[in-house]
Amino acid sequence: MDVLINVFVALHIIGIASLLGGFLTQMKAIGAGTARITPAMLHGALTMLVTGVALVGLNQADGQTVDNVKIGVKLAILLVILGIVYVKRDEETVDKGLFAAVRGLTTANIFIATLWV
């Protein structure tokens, strides 16, 4: 079971990297006002959702304790990110504020995952 959990943790990290990496590749375009949501950002957020739900289930099935409040907060943040990315995915340009929100919420999710004990 530990190997399976670690595989899903790795996939979850890949999703985070895709979401945040998609943002980082748009840095120059953000400054120019031509930034857009990339498919990598949407797929990264979806990967995070699927692997996060799987990780909760696998950890509970393995008898480990899961902090439901922490998971709830992370899920709420991820759903906001997904909403922004999904709704704005087909637009030619996206407002700087929305990009900042995606970056900030993604970063918050990372810090919650690593610092919330």
C-alpha distances in whole Angstrom, upper triangle without the diagonal:
4,5,5,6,9,10,11,12,14,16,17,19,20,21,23,24,26,27,29,30,32,33,34,36,38,40,43,43,43,46,48,47,45,42,39,36,34,32,29,29,29,26,24,25,23,20,20,20,18,15,16,16,12,11,13,12,8,9,11,9,7,11,11,15,16,19,21,24,22,20,24,26,23,23,27,28,26,28,31,30,29,32,34,33,33,37,38,36,39,42,44,44,42,43,42,42,39,37,38,36,33,33,33,31,28,29,29,25,24,26,24,21,22,25,24,23
4,5,5,6,9,10,10,12,14,15,16,18,20,21,22,24,26,27,28,30,32,32,34,36,38,41,41,41,44,46,45,44,40,38,35,33,31,28,28,28,25,23,24,23,20,19,20,18,15,15,16,13,11,13,13,9,9,12,11,9,12,11,14,15,19,20,23,21,20,23,25,22,23,27,27,25,27,30,29,29,32,34,32,33,36,37,36,39,41,43,43,41,42,41,40,37,36,36,34,31,31,31,29,26,27,27,23,22,23,22,19,19,22,22,20
4,5,5,6,9,10,11,12,14,15,17,18,20,21,23,25,26,26,28,30,31,32,35,36,39,40,40,42,45,44,42,39,37,34,31,29,26,27,27,24,22,23,22,19,18,20,18,14,16,17,13,12,15,14,11,12,15,14,12,15,15,18,18,21,23,26,23,21,25,26,23,24,28,27,25,28,30,29,28,32,33,31,32,36,36,34,38,40,42,41,40,41,40,40,37,35,35,34,31,30,31,29,26,27,27,24,22,24,24,20,20,23,24,23
4,5,5,6,9,10,11,12,14,15,17,19,20,21,23,24,25,27,29,30,31,34,35,38,39,38,41,43,42,41,37,35,31,29,27,24,25,24,21,20,21,19,16,16,17,14,11,13,14,10,9,12,12,8,10,13,12,11,14,14,17,17,20,21,24,22,19,23,24,21,21,25,25,23,25,28,26,25,29,31,29,29,33,34,32,35,38,39,39,38,39,39,38,35,33,34,32,29,29,30,27,25,26,26,22,21,24,23,19,20,23,23,23
4,5,5,6,9,10,10,12,14,15,17,18,20,21,23,24,26,27,28,30,32,33,37,37,36,39,42,41,39,35,34,30,28,26,24,24,23,21,19,19,18,15,14,15,13,10,11,12,9,6,9,10,7,7,11,11,9,12,11,14,13,16,18,20,18,16,19,21,18,18,22,22,20,22,25,24,24,27,29,27,28,31,32,31,34,36,38,38,36,37,36,35,33,31,31,30,27,27,27,25,22,23,23,19,18,20,19,15,17,20,19,19
4,5,5,6,9,10,10,12,14,15,16,18,20,21,22,24,26,26,28,30,32,35,35,35,38,40,39,38,34,33,29,27,26,22,23,23,20,18,19,19,15,14,16,15,11,12,14,11,9,12,13,10,11,14,14,13,15,14,16,16,18,20,22,19,18,21,22,19,20,23,23,21,23,26,24,24,28,29,27,28,32,32,31,34,36,38,37,35,37,35,35,32,30,31,29,26,25,26,24,21,22,22,19,17,19,19,15,16,19,19,19
4,5,5,6,9,10,11,12,14,15,17,19,20,20,22,25,25,26,29,31,34,34,34,37,39,38,36,33,31,27,25,23,20,21,21,18,16,17,17,13,13,15,13,9,12,14,11,10,13,14,11,13,16,16,15,18,17,19,18,20,22,24,21,19,22,23,20,20,24,23,20,23,26,24,23,26,28,26,26,30,31,28,32,34,36,35,34,35,35,34,31,30,30,29,26,25,26,24,21,22,23,20,18,21,21,17,18,21,22,22
4,5,5,6,9,10,10,12,14,15,16,18,19,21,23,24,25,27,29,32,32,32,35,37,36,34,31,29,25,23,21,18,19,18,15,14,14,13,10,10,11,9,6,8,10,7,6,10,11,9,11,14,14,14,17,15,17,16,18,18,21,18,16,19,20,16,16,20,20,17,19,22,20,19,23,25,23,23,27,28,26,29,32,33,33,31,33,32,32,29,27,28,26,23,23,24,21,18,20,20,17,16,19,18,15,16,20,20,20
4,5,5,6,9,10,11,12,14,15,16,18,20,21,22,24,26,27,31,31,30,33,36,35,34,30,28,25,23,22,18,18,19,16,14,14,14,11,10,12,11,7,8,11,10,7,11,13,11,11,15,15,15,17,15,16,15,16,17,19,16,14,18,18,15,16,19,18,16,19,21,20,19,23,24,22,24,27,28,26,30,32,33,32,30,32,31,30,27,26,26,24,21,21,22,19,16,17,18,14,13,15,15,11,13,16,17,17
4,5,5,6,9,10,10,12,14,15,16,18,20,20,22,24,26,29,29,29,32,34,34,32,28,27,24,22,20,17,17,18,15,13,14,15,11,10,13,13,9,11,14,12,11,14,16,14,15,18,19,18,20,19,20,18,20,21,23,19,18,21,21,17,18,21,20,18,20,23,20,20,24,24,22,24,27,27,25,29,31,32,31,30,31,30,30,27,25,26,25,21,21,22,20,17,17,19,16,14,17,17,14,14,18,19,20
4,5,5,6,9,10,10,12,14,15,16,19,19,20,23,25,28,28,28,31,33,32,30,26,24,21,19,17,14,15,15,12,10,12,11,7,8,11,10,7,9,12,11,10,14,15,14,15,18,19,19,21,20,21,19,21,21,22,20,17,20,20,16,17,20,19,16,18,21,18,17,21,22,20,20,24,24,22,26,28,29,29,27,29,28,28,26,24,24,23,20,20,21,19,16,17,19,16,14,18,18,15,16,20,21,22
4,5,5,6,9,10,11,12,14,15,17,18,20,22,23,27,27,26,29,31,30,29,25,23,20,18,17,14,13,14,11,9,9,10,7,5,8,8,5,7,10,10,9,12,14,13,14,17,18,18,21,18,19,17,18,18,19,16,14,16,16,13,13,16,15,12,15,17,15,15,19,19,18,19,22,23,21,25,27,28,28,26,27,26,26,23,21,22,20,17,17,18,16,13,14,15,12,11,14,14,11,13,17,17,19
4,5,5,6,9,10,10,12,14,15,16,18,20,21,25,25,24,27,29,29,28,24,23,20,18,17,14,13,15,13,9,11,12,9,8,11,12,9,10,14,13,12,15,17,16,17,20,21,21,23,20,21,19,19,20,21,17,16,18,18,14,15,18,16,14,17,19,16,16,20,20,18,20,23,23,22,25,27,28,27,25,27,25,25,23,20,20,20,16,15,17,15,12,13,14,12,10,13,14,11,12,16,17,19
4,5,5,6,9,10,10,12,14,15,16,18,20,23,23,23,26,28,28,26,22,21,18,16,14,11,11,13,10,7,10,11,8,8,12,12,10,12,15,15,14,17,19,18,19,22,23,23,25,23,24,22,22,23,24,20,19,21,20,17,17,20,18,15,18,19,16,16,20,20,17,19,22,22,20,23,25,26,25,24,26,25,25,22,20,21,20,17,16,18,17,13,14,17,14,12,16,17,15,16,19,21,22
4,5,5,6,9,10,11,13,14,15,17,19,22,22,22,25,27,26,24,20,18,15,13,12,9,9,9,7,4,6,8,5,5,9,10,9,10,13,13,13,16,18,18,19,22,23,23,25,23,24,21,21,21,22,19,17,18,18,14,14,17,15,12,14,16,13,12,16,16,14,15,19,19,17,20,22,23,23,21,23,22,22,19,17,18,18,14,14,16,14,11,13,15,12,12,15,16,14,16,19,20,22
4,5,5,6,8,10,11,12,14,16,17,21,21,20,23,25,24,23,19,18,15,14,13,10,9,11,10,6,7,10,8,6,10,12,11,11,14,15,14,17,19,19,20,22,24,24,26,23,23,20,20,20,20,17,16,17,16,12,13,15,13,10,14,15,12,12,16,16,14,16,19,19,17,21,22,23,22,20,22,20,20,18,15,16,15,12,11,13,11,8,9,12,9,8,12,13,11,13,16,17,20
4,6,5,5,8,10,10,12,14,15,18,19,19,22,24,23,22,18,17,15,13,13,9,9,12,11,7,10,12,10,10,13,15,13,14,18,18,17,20,22,22,22,25,27,27,29,26,26,24,24,24,24,21,19,21,20,16,17,19,16,14,17,18,14,15,18,18,15,18,21,20,18,21,22,23,22,20,22,20,21,19,16,16,16,13,12,14,14,10,11,14,12,10,14,16,14,15,18,20,22
4,6,5,6,9,10,10,12,15,18,18,18,21,22,22,20,16,15,12,10,9,6,6,9,7,5,8,10,9,10,13,14,14,15,18,18,18,21,23,23,24,27,28,28,30,28,28,25,25,25,25,22,21,22,21,17,17,19,17,14,16,17,13,13,16,16,13,15,18,17,15,18,19,20,19,18,20,19,20,17,15,16,16,12,12,15,14,11,13,16,14,13,17,18,17,18,21,23,25
4,6,5,7,9,10,11,13,17,16,16,19,21,20,18,14,13,10,9,9,6,4,7,8,5,6,9,9,9,12,14,14,14,17,19,19,20,23,23,24,26,28,29,30,28,28,25,24,24,23,20,19,20,18,15,15,16,13,11,13,13,10,10,13,12,10,12,15,14,13,16,17,18,17,15,17,16,16,14,11,13,13,9,9,12,11,8,10,13,12,12,15,16,16,17,20,21,24
4,5,5,6,9,10,11,15,15,14,17,19,19,18,14,13,11,11,12,9,7,11,11,8,9,13,13,12,15,17,16,16,20,21,20,22,25,25,25,28,30,30,32,29,28,25,25,25,24,21,20,21,19,16,17,18,14,13,15,15,11,13,16,14,12,15,18,16,15,19,19,19,18,16,17,15,16,14,11,11,12,8,7,10,10,7,8,12,11,10,13,15,15,16,18,20,23
4,5,5,6,9,10,13,14,14,16,18,18,17,13,13,11,10,11,8,8,11,12,9,11,14,14,14,17,19,18,19,22,23,22,25,27,27,28,30,32,32,34,31,31,28,28,28,27,24,23,24,22,19,20,21,18,16,19,18,14,15,18,16,14,17,19,17,16,19,19,19,18,16,18,16,18,16,12,14,15,12,10,13,14,11,12,15,15,14,17,19,18,19,21,23,26
4,6,5,7,9,12,12,12,15,16,16,14,11,10,8,6,8,6,5,9,10,9,11,13,14,14,17,19,19,19,22,24,24,26,28,28,29,32,33,34,35,33,33,30,29,29,28,25,24,25,23,20,20,21,18,16,17,17,13,14,16,14,11,14,16,14,12,15,15,15,14,13,15,14,16,14,10,13,14,10,10,14,14,11,13,17,16,16,19,21,20,21,24,25,29
4,6,5,7,10,10,9,12,14,14,13,9,9,8,8,11,9,7,11,13,11,12,15,16,15,18,20,20,21,23,25,25,27,29,30,30,33,35,35,36,34,33,30,29,29,28,25,24,24,22,19,20,20,16,15,17,16,12,14,15,13,11,14,16,13,13,15,15,15,13,12,13,11,13,11,7,9,11,8,7,11,12,10,11,15,15,15,17,19,20,21,23,24,28
4,5,5,9,10,10,12,14,14,14,11,12,11,11,13,11,10,14,15,13,15,18,18,18,20,23,22,23,26,27,27,28,31,31,32,34,36,36,38,35,34,31,31,31,30,26,26,27,24,21,22,23,19,18,20,19,15,17,19,17,15,18,20,17,16,19,18,17,15,14,15,13,15,14,10,11,13,11,9,12,14,12,12,16,16,15,18,20,20,21,23,25,28
4,6,8,8,10,12,13,14,12,9,10,10,9,12,10,10,14,15,14,16,19,19,19,22,24,24,24,27,29,28,31,33,33,34,36,38,38,40,37,37,34,33,33,33,29,28,29,27,24,25,25,22,20,22,21,17,18,20,18,15,18,20,17,15,17,17,16,14,14,16,14,16,15,12,13,16,13,12,16,17,15,16,19,20,19,21,24,24,24,26,29,32
4,6,5,6,9,10,10,9,6,7,9,9,12,11,11,14,16,15,16,19,20,20,23,25,25,26,28,30,30,32,34,35,35,38,40,40,42,39,38,35,34,34,33,30,29,29,27,24,25,25,21,20,22,20,16,18,19,16,14,17,18,14,14,15,14,13,11,11,12,11,13,13,9,11,14,12,11,15,17,15,16,19,20,20,22,25,25,26,28,29,33
4,5,5,7,9,10,10,8,10,12,12,16,15,14,17,19,18,19,22,23,22,25,27,27,27,30,32,31,33,36,36,36,39,41,41,43,40,39,36,35,35,33,30,30,30,27,25,26,26,22,21,23,21,18,20,21,18,16,20,20,17,17,19,17,16,13,12,13,10,13,13,10,10,14,13,11,14,17,15,16,19,20,20,21,24,25,25,27,29,32
4,5,5,7,9,9,8,11,14,14,18,17,16,20,22,21,22,25,26,26,28,30,30,31,34,35,35,37,39,40,40,43,45,45,46,43,43,40,38,38,37,34,33,34,31,29,30,29,26,25,26,24,21,23,24,20,19,22,22,19,18,19,18,15,13,13,14,12,15,15,12,13,17,16,15,18,20,19,19,23,24,23,25,28,29,29,30,33,36
4,5,5,6,5,5,8,11,12,16,16,15,18,20,20,21,24,25,25,27,29,30,30,33,35,35,36,39,40,40,42,44,45,46,44,43,40,39,38,37,34,33,33,31,28,29,28,25,24,25,23,20,21,22,18,17,19,19,16,15,16,14,12,9,10,11,10,13,14,11,13,16,15,15,18,20,19,20,23,24,24,26,28,29,30,32,33,37
4,5,5,6,5,8,11,13,16,16,15,18,20,20,20,23,24,24,26,29,29,29,32,34,34,35,38,39,39,41,43,44,45,42,41,38,36,36,34,31,31,31,28,26,27,26,22,22,23,20,18,19,20,16,15,18,18,15,15,16,14,12,9,9,8,6,10,11,8,10,13,13,12,15,17,17,18,20,22,22,24,26,27,28,29,31,35
4,6,8,8,12,15,16,20,20,18,21,24,23,23,27,28,27,29,32,33,32,35,37,37,38,41,42,42,44,46,47,48,45,44,41,39,39,37,34,34,34,31,29,30,29,25,25,26,24,21,23,23,20,19,22,22,18,19,20,17,15,12,12,11,8,12,13,11,12,15,16,15,17,20,20,20,23,24,25,26,28,30,30,31,33,37
4,6,8,11,15,16,20,21,19,22,25,24,25,28,29,29,31,34,34,34,37,39,39,40,43,44,44,46,48,49,50,48,47,43,42,41,39,37,36,36,33,31,32,31,28,27,28,25,23,24,24,20,20,22,22,18,18,19,16,13,10,11,11,10,14,15,13,14,18,18,17,20,22,22,23,26,27,27,29,31,33,33,34,36,40
4,6,9,12,15,19,19,18,20,23,23,23,26,28,28,29,32,33,33,35,37,37,39,41,42,43,45,47,48,49,46,45,42,40,39,37,35,34,34,31,29,30,28,25,25,25,22,20,22,21,17,17,20,18,15,16,16,13,10,7,8,7,7,11,12,11,13,15,16,16,18,21,21,22,24,26,27,28,30,31,33,34,35,39
4,7,10,12,16,17,16,18,21,21,22,24,26,26,28,30,31,32,34,36,36,38,40,41,42,44,46,47,48,46,45,41,40,39,38,35,34,34,31,29,29,28,25,24,25,22,20,21,20,17,16,18,17,13,13,13,10,8,5,7,9,9,13,13,11,14,16,16,17,19,21,21,22,25,26,27,29,31,32,33,34,36,39
4,7,9,13,14,12,15,17,17,18,21,22,23,24,27,28,28,30,32,33,34,36,37,38,40,42,43,44,42,41,38,36,35,34,32,31,30,28,26,26,25,22,21,21,19,16,17,17,14,12,15,15,11,11,12,10,8,5,6,8,8,11,10,8,11,14,13,13,16,18,17,19,22,22,23,25,27,28,29,31,32,36
4,6,10,11,10,11,14,15,15,18,20,20,21,24,25,26,28,30,30,32,34,35,36,38,40,41,42,40,39,36,35,34,33,30,29,29,27,24,24,23,20,19,19,17,14,15,15,12,10,12,12,8,7,8,7,6,5,5,9,10,12,10,9,12,14,12,13,17,17,17,19,21,22,22,25,26,27,29,31,32,35
4,7,8,7,8,11,12,12,14,16,17,18,20,21,22,24,26,27,28,30,31,32,34,36,37,39,37,36,33,32,30,30,27,26,25,24,21,21,20,18,16,16,15,11,11,12,9,6,9,10,7,5,8,8,9,8,7,10,11,13,10,8,12,12,10,12,15,15,14,17,19,19,20,23,24,24,26,28,29,32
4,5,5,7,9,10,11,13,14,16,17,19,20,21,23,25,26,28,30,30,32,34,35,36,38,36,36,33,32,31,31,28,26,26,25,22,21,22,19,17,17,17,13,13,14,12,9,10,12,10,7,9,10,10,11,11,14,14,16,13,11,15,15,12,13,17,17,15,18,20,20,20,23,25,24,26,29,30,33
4,5,5,6,8,10,11,12,14,15,16,18,20,21,22,24,26,27,28,30,32,33,34,36,34,34,31,31,30,30,28,25,26,25,22,21,21,19,16,17,17,14,12,14,13,9,10,12,11,7,10,12,13,14,14,17,18,19,16,14,17,17,14,16,19,18,16,19,21,20,21,24,25,24,26,29,30,33
4,6,5,6,8,10,10,12,14,15,16,18,20,21,21,24,26,26,27,30,31,32,34,32,32,29,29,28,28,26,23,24,23,20,19,21,18,15,16,17,13,12,15,14,10,12,15,13,10,13,15,16,16,15,18,18,19,16,14,17,17,13,14,17,17,14,17,19,18,18,21,22,21,23,26,27,30
4,6,5,6,9,10,11,12,14,15,16,18,20,21,22,25,25,26,29,30,31,33,31,30,27,27,26,26,23,21,21,20,17,17,17,15,12,13,13,10,9,12,10,7,9,12,11,9,12,14,15,14,13,16,15,16,13,11,14,13,10,11,14,13,11,14,16,15,15,19,20,19,21,24,25,28
4,5,5,6,9,10,11,12,14,15,17,18,20,21,23,24,26,27,29,30,32,30,30,27,26,25,25,23,20,20,20,17,15,16,14,11,12,12,9,7,10,9,6,7,10,10,8,11,13,15,15,14,17,17,18,14,13,16,15,11,13,16,14,12,16,18,16,17,20,21,20,23,25,26,28
4,5,5,6,9,10,10,12,14,15,16,18,20,21,22,24,26,27,28,30,29,29,26,26,25,25,23,20,21,21,17,16,18,16,13,13,15,12,10,13,13,10,10,13,14,11,14,16,18,19,18,20,21,21,18,16,19,18,14,15,18,16,14,17,19,17,17,21,21,20,22,25,26,28
4,5,5,6,9,10,10,12,14,15,16,18,20,20,22,24,25,26,28,26,26,23,23,23,23,20,18,19,18,15,14,16,14,11,13,14,11,9,13,13,10,11,15,15,13,16,18,20,19,18,20,20,20,17,15,17,16,12,13,15,14,11,14,16,13,14,17,18,16,19,22,22,25
4,5,5,6,9,10,10,12,14,15,17,19,20,21,23,24,25,27,25,25,21,21,20,20,18,15,16,15,12,11,12,11,7,9,10,7,6,10,10,8,9,13,13,12,16,18,20,19,17,19,19,18,15,14,16,14,10,12,14,11,9,13,14,11,13,16,16,15,18,21,21,23
4,5,5,6,9,10,11,12,14,16,17,18,20,22,23,24,26,25,25,21,22,20,21,19,16,16,17,14,12,14,13,9,10,12,10,7,11,12,10,10,13,15,13,16,19,21,21,20,22,22,22,18,17,19,17,14,16,18,15,13,16,17,14,16,19,19,17,20,23,23,25
4,5,5,6,8,10,11,12,14,15,16,18,20,21,22,24,23,23,20,21,20,21,19,16,17,17,14,13,15,14,11,12,15,12,11,14,16,13,13,17,18,16,19,22,24,24,22,24,24,24,20,19,21,19,16,17,19,16,13,16,17,14,15,18,18,16,18,22,22,24
4,6,5,6,8,10,10,12,14,15,16,18,20,20,22,20,20,17,18,17,18,15,12,14,14,10,10,12,11,8,10,13,11,10,14,15,13,14,18,18,17,21,23,25,24,22,24,23,22,19,18,19,17,14,15,16,13,11,13,14,11,11,15,14,12,15,18,18,20
4,6,5,6,9,10,11,13,14,15,17,18,20,22,20,20,16,17,15,16,15,11,12,13,10,8,11,11,7,8,12,11,9,12,14,13,13,17,18,17,21,23,25,25,23,24,24,23,20,19,20,18,15,17,17,14,12,16,15,12,14,17,15,14,17,20,19,21
4,6,5,6,9,10,11,12,14,16,17,18,20,19,20,17,18,17,18,17,13,14,16,13,11,14,14,11,12,15,14,12,15,17,16,15,19,21,19,22,25,27,27,26,27,28,27,23,23,24,22,18,20,21,18,16,19,19,15,16,20,18,16,19,22,21,23
4,5,5,6,9,10,10,12,14,15,16,18,17,18,15,17,16,18,16,13,15,16,13,12,15,15,12,14,17,16,14,18,20,18,18,22,23,22,25,27,29,29,27,29,29,28,25,23,24,22,19,20,21,18,15,18,18,14,15,18,17,14,17,20,19,20
4,5,5,6,9,10,11,12,14,15,17,15,15,12,13,12,14,12,9,11,12,9,8,12,12,10,12,15,14,14,17,19,18,18,22,23,22,26,28,30,29,27,28,28,26,24,23,23,21,18,19,19,16,14,16,16,12,13,15,13,11,14,17,16,17
4,5,5,6,9,10,11,12,14,16,15,15,12,13,12,14,13,9,11,13,11,9,13,14,12,12,16,16,15,17,20,19,19,22,24,23,27,29,32,31,29,30,30,29,25,25,26,23,20,22,22,18,17,19,18,15,16,18,16,14,17,20,18,19
4,5,5,6,8,10,10,12,14,14,15,12,15,14,17,15,12,14,16,14,13,16,17,15,16,19,19,17,20,23,22,21,25,27,25,29,31,34,33,31,33,33,31,28,28,28,26,23,24,24,21,19,21,21,17,18,20,18,15,18,21,20,20
4,5,5,6,8,10,10,12,11,12,10,12,12,15,13,10,13,15,13,12,16,17,15,17,20,19,19,22,24,23,23,26,28,27,30,33,35,34,32,33,33,31,28,28,28,25,23,23,23,20,18,20,19,15,15,18,16,13,15,18,17,17
4,6,5,6,9,10,11,9,10,7,9,9,12,11,8,11,13,12,11,15,16,15,16,19,19,19,22,24,24,24,27,29,28,32,34,36,35,33,34,33,32,29,28,28,26,23,24,24,20,19,20,19,16,16,18,15,13,16,18,16,16
4,6,5,6,9,10,10,11,9,12,12,15,15,12,14,17,15,14,17,19,17,18,22,22,21,24,26,26,25,28,30,30,33,35,38,38,35,36,36,35,32,31,31,29,26,27,27,24,22,24,23,19,20,22,19,17,19,21,19,19
4,5,5,6,9,9,11,10,14,14,17,16,14,16,19,17,16,20,21,19,21,24,24,23,26,28,27,27,31,32,31,35,37,39,39,37,38,38,36,33,33,33,30,28,28,28,25,23,25,24,20,20,22,20,17,19,21,20,19
4,5,5,6,5,7,7,11,12,15,14,12,15,18,16,16,20,21,20,21,24,24,24,27,29,28,29,32,33,33,36,38,41,40,37,38,38,36,33,33,32,30,28,28,27,24,23,24,22,19,19,20,18,15,17,19,17,16
4,5,5,5,7,7,10,11,15,14,12,15,18,17,17,20,22,21,22,25,25,25,27,30,30,30,33,35,34,37,40,42,42,39,40,39,37,35,34,34,31,29,30,29,26,25,26,24,21,21,22,20,17,19,21,18,17
4,5,8,10,11,14,15,18,18,16,18,21,20,19,23,25,23,24,28,28,27,29,32,32,31,34,36,36,39,41,44,43,41,42,42,40,37,37,37,34,32,32,32,29,27,29,27,24,24,25,23,20,22,24,22,21
4,6,9,11,14,16,19,19,17,20,22,21,21,24,26,24,26,29,29,29,31,34,33,33,36,38,37,40,43,45,45,42,43,43,41,38,38,37,35,33,33,32,29,28,28,27,24,24,25,23,19,21,23,21,19
4,7,9,13,14,18,18,16,19,22,21,21,24,26,25,27,30,30,30,32,35,34,35,38,40,39,42,44,47,46,44,44,43,42,39,39,38,36,34,34,33,30,28,29,28,24,24,25,22,20,21,22,20,18
4,6,10,12,15,15,14,17,19,18,19,22,23,23,25,28,28,28,31,33,32,33,36,38,37,41,43,45,44,41,42,41,39,37,36,35,33,31,31,30,27,26,26,24,21,21,21,19,16,17,19,17,14
4,7,9,12,12,12,14,16,16,17,20,21,21,23,26,26,27,29,31,31,32,35,37,36,40,42,44,43,40,40,39,37,35,35,34,31,29,29,28,25,24,25,22,20,20,20,17,15,16,17,14,12
4,6,9,8,8,11,13,13,14,16,18,18,19,22,23,23,25,28,28,29,31,33,33,36,38,41,39,36,37,36,33,31,31,30,27,26,26,25,22,21,21,19,16,17,17,14,12,14,15,12,11
4,6,5,6,9,10,11,12,14,16,17,18,20,21,22,24,26,27,28,30,32,32,36,37,40,38,35,35,34,31,29,29,28,25,24,24,23,20,19,20,17,15,16,15,12,11,13,13,10,9
4,5,5,6,9,10,10,12,14,15,16,18,20,20,22,24,25,26,28,30,30,34,35,38,37,33,33,33,30,28,28,27,24,23,24,22,19,19,20,17,15,17,17,13,12,15,15,12,12
4,5,5,6,9,10,11,12,14,15,17,18,20,21,23,24,25,27,29,30,33,34,37,35,32,31,31,28,26,27,25,22,22,22,20,17,18,18,15,13,16,15,11,12,15,14,10,11
4,5,5,6,9,10,11,12,14,16,17,18,20,22,23,24,26,27,28,32,33,35,33,30,30,29,26,24,24,23,20,19,20,17,15,15,15,12,10,12,11,8,8,11,11,7,9
4,5,5,6,9,10,10,12,14,15,16,18,20,21,22,24,26,26,30,31,33,32,29,29,28,26,24,24,23,20,19,19,18,15,14,15,13,10,12,13,9,9,12,13,10,12
4,5,5,6,9,10,10,12,14,15,16,19,20,20,22,24,25,29,30,33,31,28,28,27,25,22,23,22,19,18,19,18,14,15,16,14,11,14,15,11,12,15,15,13,14
4,5,5,6,9,10,11,13,14,15,17,18,20,21,23,24,28,28,31,29,26,25,25,22,20,20,19,16,16,17,14,11,12,13,10,9,12,12,9,10,13,13,11,13
4,6,5,6,9,10,11,12,14,16,16,18,20,21,22,26,27,29,27,24,24,23,21,19,19,18,15,14,14,13,10,10,11,9,6,9,10,7,8,11,12,11,13
4,5,5,6,9,10,10,12,14,15,16,18,20,20,24,25,28,27,24,24,24,21,19,19,19,16,14,16,15,11,11,14,12,9,12,14,11,11,15,16,14,17
4,5,5,6,9,10,11,13,14,15,17,18,20,23,24,27,25,22,22,22,19,17,18,17,14,13,15,14,10,12,14,12,10,13,15,12,13,17,17,15,18
4,5,5,6,9,10,11,12,14,16,17,18,22,22,25,23,19,19,19,16,14,15,14,11,10,11,10,6,8,10,8,7,11,12,10,12,15,16,15,18
4,5,5,6,8,10,10,12,14,15,16,20,21,23,22,19,19,19,17,14,14,15,12,9,12,11,8,8,11,10,8,11,13,12,12,15,17,16,19
4,5,5,6,9,10,10,12,14,15,18,19,22,21,18,19,20,18,14,15,16,13,11,14,14,10,11,14,13,11,15,17,15,16,19,20,19,22
4,5,5,6,9,10,11,12,14,17,18,21,19,16,16,16,14,11,12,13,9,9,12,11,8,10,13,12,11,15,17,15,17,20,21,20,23
4,5,5,6,8,10,11,12,15,16,18,17,14,14,15,13,10,10,11,8,6,9,10,7,8,11,11,10,13,15,15,16,19,20,20,23
4,5,5,6,8,10,10,14,15,18,17,15,16,17,16,12,12,14,12,9,12,13,11,10,14,14,13,15,18,17,18,21,23,22,25
4,6,5,6,8,10,13,14,17,16,14,15,16,15,11,13,14,12,10,14,15,12,13,17,16,15,18,21,20,20,24,25,24,27
4,6,5,6,8,11,11,14,13,10,11,13,11,7,9,11,9,8,11,13,11,12,15,16,15,18,20,20,21,24,25,25,28
4,6,5,6,9,10,13,12,10,12,13,13,9,9,12,10,8,11,13,12,12,15,16,16,18,20,21,21,24,25,26,29
4,6,5,8,10,14,14,12,14,16,16,12,13,16,14,12,15,17,15,15,19,19,18,20,23,23,23,26,28,28,31
4,6,8,9,12,12,11,13,15,15,11,13,16,14,13,16,18,16,17,20,21,20,23,25,25,26,29,30,30,33
4,6,6,9,9,7,10,12,13,9,10,14,13,11,15,17,16,16,20,21,20,23,25,25,26,29,30,30,34
4,6,9,9,9,12,14,15,12,12,15,15,13,15,18,17,17,20,22,21,23,26,26,26,29,31,31,34
4,7,9,10,13,16,17,14,14,18,18,16,19,21,21,21,24,25,25,26,29,30,30,32,34,35,38
4,6,7,10,13,15,12,13,16,17,16,18,21,21,21,24,25,25,27,29,30,31,33,35,35,39
4,7,10,13,15,14,13,17,18,17,19,22,22,22,25,27,27,28,31,32,32,34,36,37,40
4,7,9,12,11,10,14,15,15,16,19,20,20,22,24,25,26,28,30,31,32,34,35,38
4,6,8,7,7,10,11,11,13,16,16,17,19,21,22,23,25,26,28,29,31,32,35
4,5,5,7,9,10,11,13,14,16,17,19,20,21,23,25,26,27,29,30,31,35
4,6,5,6,9,10,11,12,14,15,16,18,20,21,22,24,26,27,28,29,33
4,5,5,6,9,10,10,12,14,15,16,18,20,21,22,24,26,26,27,30
4,5,5,6,9,10,10,12,14,15,16,18,20,21,22,24,25,26,29
4,5,5,6,9,10,11,12,14,15,17,18,20,21,23,24,25,29
4,5,5,6,8,10,10,12,14,15,16,18,20,21,22,23,27
4,5,5,6,8,10,10,12,14,15,16,18,20,20,21,25
4,6,5,6,8,10,10,12,14,15,16,18,20,20,24
4,6,5,6,8,10,11,12,14,15,17,18,19,23
4,5,5,6,9,10,10,12,14,15,16,17,21
4,5,5,6,9,10,10,12,14,15,15,19
4,5,5,6,9,10,11,13,14,15,18
4,5,5,6,9,10,11,12,13,17
4,5,5,6,9,10,10,11,15
4,5,5,6,9,10,10,14
4,5,5,6,8,10,13
4,5,5,6,8,11
4,6,5,5,9
4,6,6,9
4,6,8
4,6
4
